[in-house]
Amino acid sequence: MLSQSVGRYITLRRHFGYKLIQLNQLLLGFAQFAEERGETHIRRGTALAWATVASTTGTRYVRLQAVVMFARFLHAEDPRHEVPPHQIFPSPQTRLMPYIYSQEEITRLMSAAGRLARTYPLRRQTYATLFGLIAATGMRISEALSLKLNDVCEDGLLQIRYGKCGKARAIPLHETTLKALNSYLLLRRTIATTDNHLFLSAHGRRISRSMADYTFRRVALLAGITETGTRPCRIHDLRHTFATRSLEQCPTDRKNVAAHFVALATYLGHADIAHTYWYLEATPELMTDISAAAEVLVGREVA
């Protein structure tokens, strides 16, 4: 049964640290589609038919790529599985260019969070601290929302227990960031709830990603920050801003550039230093010497 093969495939890949929640759901959907046709092996026509019923070109591309990778895995075991062509649908747009906030804009965002409607007692403090922490550390929004009370350590470290691909890391906090976080903690610990997440919703539970996105849009509106063309204002751009500002402070000699890149990649939780190098492409105003040194470093990583 294809459904059982999906389970084997996902389990194997999860051993390498990938969560693959969306991929698991996609492939189970395909397996059900194929099994309803009475098929026990992957067929090119069935894969294309399943991908084509998606409502957008981007989703069709994602569906077909998922089946192609799955089919290659099964074909290695059993040649009766057919590998579909992978270039039928155009690739969706790649990463958006980030919106890089100025320091003045970040200050306005923090101030605007303090003017949110007080729909529950700690709403203003919660979102001001949440957005400020991301701006000050460059952590992912998913990582920030998953933080728990005991992840703030007395030695000034912040524990990220479940980063991307399940990787854990510790983030050292600047003394001003730690001071602001401790001030919030004093208020947070007065909330009587069994949920020990650092940031709570009005219902006393972990804030959902959709609610965080909605609230950030409200805060950006209050701060007078609007979207500009293809560079929308998003929470994730606080992370991009942190990385970009860090690179702008990078020393110009190439030996120190390499060390700076490795340190920043580790701090951000990048699995591949090439992901850190992407910020130079996204912000071409950064120094030419940094780009040249980074190319040498990335070349060594690939070699």
NUPAPA-321388 format. One record per residue (C-alpha): x, z, y. Coordinates in steps of 0.001 Angstrom, whole numbers. Each point is the difference from the previous one (the first is absolute). Example, Ala and Ser with C-alpha at 12.3 -4.5 7.8 and 13.67 -1.06 7.14 Angstrom:
BEGIN
<<12300; 7800; -4500>>
<<1370; -660; 3440>>
END
This chain:
BEGIN
<<0; 0; 0>>
<<1274; -912; 3452>>
<<-1162; 3331; 1423>>
<<2337; 1830; -2371>>
<<2841; -2321; 982>>
<<-646; 834; 3645>>
<<439; 3675; -885>>
<<3344; -674; -1692>>
<<1221; -2147; 2886>>
<<-933; 2511; 2695>>
<<1433; 2938; -1971>>
<<3305; -1815; -425>>
<<296; -808; 3699>>
<<-976; 3524; 1018>>
<<3027; 1251; -1908>>
<<2018; -1655; 2772>>
<<-1735; 2079; 2684>>
<<-2813; -2324; 1105>>
<<-3545; 1373; 347>>
<<-1701; -3439; -267>>
<<-3516; 1335; 573>>
<<-1251; -3217; 1603>>
<<1785; -2195; -2560>>
<<-1525; 1986; -2850>>
<<-3485; -530; 1394>>
<<638; -3694; 599>>
<<1249; -673; -3507>>
<<-2771; 1993; -1636>>
<<-2441; -2138; 1968>>
<<1687; -3144; -1264>>
<<63; 1310; -3583>>
<<-3738; 696; 125>>
<<-617; -3471; 1449>>
<<1998; -1630; -2819>>
<<-1495; 2170; -2749>>
<<-3516; -902; 1124>>
<<1016; -3583; -746>>
<<1032; 1083; -3478>>
<<3705; -471; 671>>
<<2752; 2179; -1456>>
<<2899; -1844; 1661>>
<<667; -1025; 3592>>
<<-1137; -3533; 782>>
<<1059; -1882; 3121>>
<<-3515; -1201; 748>>
<<-1453; 3478; -321>>
<<2642; 1477; 2301>>
<<-694; -2643; 2645>>
<<-3748; 448; -345>>
<<312; 3762; 455>>
<<2285; -347; 3010>>
<<-2219; -2655; 1601>>
<<-3115; 2190; 98>>
<<1730; 2295; 2519>>
<<-1403; -269; 3514>>
<<3240; -681; 1901>>
<<3098; -2116; -524>>
<<2223; 3059; 286>>
<<-1893; 1816; -2748>>
<<112; -3085; -2224>>
<<3768; -97; 449>>
<<373; 3692; -872>>
<<-2243; -331; -3055>>
<<1847; -3005; -1372>>
<<3448; 1524; 567>>
<<-1080; 3132; -1871>>
<<-1122; -2046; -3001>>
<<3136; -2172; 86>>
<<2271; 3051; -291>>
<<-2200; 1477; -2720>>
<<-55; -3305; -1885>>
<<3793; -291; 68>>
<<241; 3459; -1510>>
<<-2428; -841; -2822>>
<<1366; -3515; -549>>
<<3391; 1492; -847>>
<<-1700; 1795; -2893>>
<<-2508; -2662; -970>>
<<335; -3648; 1136>>
<<-3749; -478; -411>>
<<-407; 1669; 3398>>
<<96; -2745; 2657>>
<<1798; 596; 3294>>
<<-2081; -1362; 2918>>
<<1634; -2023; 2799>>
<<856; 2375; 2829>>
<<-77; -2314; 3036>>
<<-3678; -944; 24>>
<<-967; 2203; 2944>>
<<2045; 414; 3194>>
<<1749; 3287; 537>>
<<-1753; 2286; 2501>>
<<1708; 799; 3276>>
<<3072; 2120; -430>>
<<626; 3284; 1798>>
<<-1403; 275; 3496>>
<<2502; 398; 2785>>
<<-161; 3664; 979>>
<<-1217; 1362; 3295>>
<<2870; 2085; 1353>>
<<-1275; 2860; 2146>>
<<1877; 1095; 3070>>
<<741; 3696; 413>>
<<-2553; 77; 2801>>
<<-2654; -1467; -2304>>
<<738; 2584; -2702>>
<<-372; 2736; 2616>>
<<-3356; -1480; 994>>
<<-1107; -108; -3644>>
<<803; 3693; -455>>
<<-1856; 841; 3193>>
<<-2997; -2117; -1032>>
<<-198; 1757; -3381>>
<<-477; 3202; 1970>>
<<-3082; -1548; 1633>>
<<-1824; -953; -3193>>
<<-3530; 1292; -380>>
<<213; 3448; -1604>>
<<-2194; -821; -2993>>
<<1715; 2807; -1911>>
<<2284; 2811; 1220>>
<<3447; -1464; -755>>
<<-734; -3702; 418>>
<<2091; -420; 3148>>
<<2957; 2011; -1271>>
<<-186; -1647; -3418>>
<<236; -3569; 1248>>
<<2485; 749; 2768>>
<<2281; 1599; -2595>>
<<-610; -2708; -2611>>
<<803; -2892; 2319>>
<<2849; 1877; 1650>>
<<1583; 803; -3366>>
<<-76; -3656; -1057>>
<<1497; -1068; 3337>>
<<2756; 2617; -290>>
<<922; -611; -3653>>
<<-1051; -3565; -844>>
<<-1825; 1177; -3128>>
<<-2793; -2088; -1453>>
<<-3598; 956; 826>>
<<-701; 452; -3724>>
<<2906; 2436; -230>>
<<-1186; 1974; 3027>>
<<-3566; 267; -1294>>
<<1293; 1244; -3370>>
<<2056; 2837; 1497>>
<<-919; 3511; -1071>>
<<668; 3331; 1673>>
<<2951; 869; -2229>>
<<1673; -3346; 743>>
<<1154; 1384; 3359>>
<<3132; 1934; -957>>
<<1587; 2868; 1900>>
<<3354; -1800; 129>>
<<-1458; -2715; 2227>>
<<-549; -2544; -2767>>
<<-3244; -1796; -741>>
<<-584; -805; -3664>>
<<-1475; -3418; -819>>
<<-1028; 452; -3612>>
<<-1803; -3294; -592>>
<<1505; -2790; 2062>>
<<-295; -3706; -727>>
<<479; -784; -3699>>
<<-218; 3746; -677>>
<<3410; 715; 1571>>
<<562; 3450; 1502>>
<<2299; 818; 2911>>
<<657; 2702; 2591>>
<<-168; -730; 3732>>
<<2005; 2176; 2420>>
<<-2042; 760; 3118>>
<<1285; 141; 3547>>
<<-390; 3481; 1476>>
<<-2637; -1203; 2477>>
<<-2006; -1610; -2796>>
<<297; 3115; -2146>>
<<-1126; 2182; 2911>>
<<-3107; -2141; 565>>
<<-766; -42; -3726>>
<<341; 3775; -298>>
<<-2360; 468; 2940>>
<<-2559; -2147; -1801>>
<<558; 1929; -3236>>
<<-986; 3254; 1691>>
<<-3381; -1534; 807>>
<<-350; -1834; -3310>>
<<438; 3199; -2021>>
<<-2998; 1558; 1755>>
<<-2294; -2534; -1698>>
<<-1737; 1491; -3032>>
<<97; -2722; -2642>>
<<1209; -487; -3565>>
<<1599; -3345; 938>>
<<3664; 510; 840>>
<<648; -3373; 1642>>
<<1750; 292; 3335>>
<<-2464; -2231; 1828>>
<<-3722; 536; -628>>
<<-3166; -1906; 825>>
<<-3204; 1466; 1415>>
<<-1042; 772; -3595>>
<<3107; 2108; -653>>
<<1596; -2593; -2281>>
<<2872; -2477; 145>>
<<-506; -2603; 2703>>
<<-720; -3457; -1403>>
<<2073; -2996; 1060>>
<<-3063; -1745; 1420>>
<<-850; 3016; 2172>>
<<3602; 232; 1225>>
<<-60; -3706; 927>>
<<-3343; 368; 1783>>
<<1177; 3023; 1967>>
<<3252; -1707; 971>>
<<-1969; -2930; 1426>>
<<-2048; 2485; 2038>>
<<3175; 1698; 1216>>
<<1633; -3337; 927>>
<<-3127; -918; 1954>>
<<55; 3329; 1832>>
<<3699; -520; 740>>
<<-658; -3436; 1470>>
<<2120; -1784; -2612>>
<<-1511; -3321; -1058>>
<<891; -2556; -2638>>
<<2228; -2855; 1132>>
<<-384; -3316; -1814>>
<<1417; 121; -3508>>
<<1424; 3501; 484>>
<<-2907; 2418; -568>>
<<432; 3705; 712>>
<<-15; 1897; -3294>>
<<1029; 3418; -1270>>
<<2657; -1673; -2126>>
<<1609; -1350; 3160>>
<<1027; 3567; 848>>
<<2266; -265; -3067>>
<<1244; -3408; 1151>>
<<704; 1449; 3444>>
<<2013; 2874; -1462>>
<<2132; -2415; -2040>>
<<522; -2375; 2913>>
<<993; 2747; 2444>>
<<2413; 1361; -2591>>
<<1627; -3396; -427>>
<<309; -381; 3769>>
<<2197; 3116; -38>>
<<2162; -1393; -2792>>
<<3774; -14; 722>>
<<1447; -3464; 503>>
<<3036; 136; -2305>>
<<-836; -1443; -3392>>
<<1185; 2887; -2134>>
<<-2355; 2396; 1768>>
<<-2802; -2577; -12>>
<<78; -28; -3802>>
<<-148; 3795; -185>>
<<-2828; 55; 2565>>
<<-2037; -2513; -2008>>
<<437; 1920; -3252>>
<<-996; 3262; 1701>>
<<-3081; -1563; 1612>>
<<-1080; -1694; -3237>>
<<264; 3349; -1804>>
<<-1859; 1845; 2746>>
<<-2838; -2537; -4>>
<<-206; -33; -3789>>
<<811; -3700; -380>>
<<724; -993; -3592>>
<<2023; -3000; 1194>>
<<2175; -30; 3117>>
<<-1218; -3546; 679>>
<<-3320; 1582; 1035>>
<<1880; 1822; 2755>>
<<1759; -3204; 1018>>
<<-3441; -1599; 571>>
<<-313; 1963; 3250>>
<<2737; -2130; 1524>>
<<-2027; -3126; -712>>
<<-3133; 1656; 1365>>
<<1740; 1111; 3207>>
<<2548; -2699; 886>>
<<988; 1804; 3207>>
<<2120; 2398; -2062>>
<<3744; -427; 261>>
<<1662; -3018; -1622>>
<<2811; 2097; -1461>>
<<-2536; 2152; -1871>>
<<-1552; -3100; -1557>>
<<3371; -1437; -1032>>
<<1126; 3274; -1547>>
<<-3303; 436; -1789>>
<<262; -3486; -1503>>
<<3347; 954; -1511>>
<<-1495; 3223; -1376>>
<<-3064; -1732; -1458>>
<<2264; -2614; -1553>>
<<1934; 2752; -1781>>
<<-3248; 1568; -1234>>
<<-1136; -3309; -1492>>
<<3398; -845; -1538>>
END
